Amino acid sequence: MSLADELRFIAAVARDAGKIALDHYGRVERLTKTHVAASDEAVSVADREVQRHIVAALAERFPGDGIIGEEDDRGEGITFRCHDPAGRNWVIDPIDGTNNFLAGLGHFAVCIGLLDRGEPVLGVVYDVTHGAMYAAARGCGATLNDRPIRVRETPLSSASMIMMTSNVIDKTGRCPRWAEILIGQTTWKIRILGSAAIEAVQVAAGVAHAAITVNGKLWDCVAPAAIVRESGGIVSGLLGQAVFPFDLNDYQGAKLPFIAAAPAAHAQLVDEIRLNP
């Protein structure tokens, strides 16, 4: 099966998963993840039901592939069925933007990405309430609802939009200076949607010049990374370091800060972050 065929299948799985999420939308309670001490990280029965649907579909169609997901059925850890970290492994975020989902704010997405030898080669980000399917496979281009999309080629200007996740507190517990500068300035247009994946694919679609995620995890990054890269963009660590190939050995949910950007904006934003820690 070609990657293009696999992409069509995964897009269909994501659409069906989105229907499950919508069945719960506005009707579920907020739970917390028990595998993190004193956790207030939100989850719901919907996240787990959506992930069960995706895992079942992947296991049936690709029985030899690994599967990594944000949830497990008991709320005690992540799903990590990875017998070959250097092989093919699907990475799932059943509902990216769970807090939005629980609050009734319609910015949440189903994310399914494929790592092959640690590289994101396929991804879908399905913006459920807007019916927007962002998709890409290596060598096939990136699309939004089957229409080709491409990153912006212009440099940063007063018309530029930069997406930024709501939680910018770094691992030391402080707000970095670069985040204060971006929020405080009025030239670039800062937007926060509450879903790292939806924010990142705005770069692929040419809506935003960049998206910065400080407290993301692997499942927030893989699917949008495949789409951003295929649209001509760059995905890196906040200081410009390589994120991929990603070493899956013993991954248990560590933070993965990343920036997705159009080429003309990437170096400028990385310099801003590096010079203002």
N, C-alpha and C positions, 0 to 999 in steps of 0.2 A: 504494500500500500504506500502510495506517495504521500509526502507531507501535505500536499494540496487536498488529497482525499481525507487524510486524517483531520485536517482543519475543518472541512465541511462537517465531519462527524462530531467534532468537539463543539462547534458552533451550535449544532442541534442539541447536544447535551446541555449546553449552557442555557439555551432558550427554555428547555423543559425545566431546568433547575430554577430559572427565574420565575416560572409559573408557580412552582412550589413556594418560593419566597413570597410572592404576591398573595398567595392563599393565607399566609400568616401575617401579612403586613397590617399593622395597626391593631393586632389581636394577640400579641405575645408579651410576656413579662421579661424584664431584665434579670438575667442571672449573672453570676461571676464565675471565673475560671478557677477551679479549686487546685490546679496543679501549680499555681503561683502563690506563694505565701502572702497573706493579706492582700490578695488581688482584688482590684476593682475593675479589671478588664471585662468589658461586657460580652455576653454571649446569650444565645436564646435557643429554644428547642428548634427554631427554624434553621439556624446555622447547622445544627447536627443533622436535621432531616435533609437539607439540601446537600450536605456533604455525603451522606449515605447514598443518595441518588447518583451523584457524580462518581463516587468510588465504585459502585456496582457496575455502572456503565463502562468505566475504564477497565476494571478487572475482567469483564466479559470480553471486551474487544481487544485488549492488549494484556493477556495474562502473564506475559514475561516481563512487563515493565514494573518499575517501582512506583509507589504512590506516597506523597507527603502532603499532609493536610493540616490546616490550622486547628481542627477540632478532633476529638474522639467521642465515642458515644457516651462515655462516663463523665466527661468534663474534667478528667484527671491528667490530661496530657495532649500531645499532638499525635496525629497519625504519622508513623514513620515506618513504612514498609519498603525499605531500600536495601535490597540484597546486593546491588552493584552500584556503588556511588559514582562510578565512572561510566555507567551505562545510561539507559533511557529511564527518566524518572519524571512523573507528572507531579506538578505542584499546584495545590488547590487552595483558594480562599473562597469558601462557600458564599459568604456575604461580606464583602469589603465595605466598611462603613456601617458596622453593626449599630453604633450609637445613633446614627441617622435613621436607620431602619426602625429601631425601637421608638424613636421620638416621632416618627411620622414624616421625617424630612426625606424627600425622594431622591437622594444622592447615595445610592449603594449599588454594588456590582457583584456579579458572579465572575470569578477569575480562575482560569485554567491555563496553565503553561506547561511546556515540555522542556526539560533540560536533557540534552544529549551530550555526554562527556563534559557536563558542567556548563554547557552553553545553552542559552534560551533560543530554541529553534522554531517554536510555535507558541502562539498565545491568543487567547480571546479574553476580552474584558466586556462583559455584557451589562450595560447600564440599564437596569431592569425597568424602572418606571418611565424612562424615555424611549425604550425599545431600540436602543443604540448598540449595535454589535460592532465593536472594534476588534479586528482580527488580522493576523499575519502568520505566515510561515516562511521560513528561510528560502529566498529566491523567488517568492511569489508576490512580493509587494505587500503593503498594508492597506486595509480597507475599513471604511465605516459604512455599514449596511451595504456591502458589496461595491461601494464606490471608492476608487483609489484616493488615498490621502498622503500628504507629504509635509514634512516639517517646513517651517519658515526659513527662508534663506537670507533674510535681512538681519542686520545687527540690532542690538538692543537700542531702543529709542523711547521717546516719551509716549509712544503708542503701544509699547510692549506690555504683555501680561505675564506675570510670574505666579505660578501656583505654589502654595506652601501649606504643608499640613499644620493642623491646629496645635499640636504638641511639638514645640521646638526646644524643650528642655533637654540638654545633652546628658551623657552618662554620669557627669559629675553633679547633676542637679541644678545647673544654672542655665540661664538663657544666654547663648553666645552673642557676642557683640554684633556679628554680621546679621543676625536675625533682628536685633533692635534697629539696626540701620535700615534694613529692608522694610520693616513695618513702619518706621518713622519717616521715611522719605516719601515724596509725592510724585516722583517722575515715572517710575515703573509702577504698573497697576498690579497690586498684590491681591490675590484671590484665594480663599480657603473654602474648600467644599466638604472636607471631612471624609474623603475617600482617596487614599494615596493612588490607587490604580486609576480612578477616573481622572484625577488631576494629571497623572503622568501621560495618559493617552491624549490629553488636550495638546500636548507637545506634538505627538504624532499627527494629529489632525490639523496642525497649523494654527490652532486657536491661541496657544500660549508659546512663548519662547522657551520656558523652562518650568520644571516642577521640582521642588526640593522636599525631600522626606527625611526627617531626622530619626524618627522612632519606628520606621517600618521593619518588617521582617521578610523572610524569603518569599512567602506567598503574596506579599504586597508588590513584589518586584519582578518576578519571573515573567508572568504573562504580559504586563505592560512593557517590559524590557524588550521582548521579542517584537512587539508592535512598533515601539519607538525606533529600534535599530533598523527595522525593515523600511521604515518611513524616511530614513536618512539621518536620524538623530543619534545622540550619544547617551549612554547610560554609564555612570561611573560612581565611585565614592565621592563624598563631599569635597575631598581634596584632589579629585581627579584621578585617584588610584583605580585600578581595574577591579571590578566586581566579579566579572566572569573571565575564565571558567570558575565556577563556584565549587568549593570543596564540600561535598555533602557528608563526609565522614563525621559521624556523631553529632550531626546538627539536631538541636533540641529547641530551637526557637529563639536563638540569639538575635539581637537587634541588627538591622542591616540598613544603615543610613545610605541614601543614594540621591543622585541628581540626574534627572532626565532633561536633556536640553537640545535645542537646535545647535548645529556646529558653531555658528557665529556668536552665540550667546554663552556657550559652555565655558570657554577659557576666561571670559570676563567675570562670570559668576564664581568660578573656582578661585580666581584671584581674590575676589571680594571676601570669600569665606576664609581663605588662607591668611589674609592680612588682618582679619578681624575675628580672632578666635573667641 
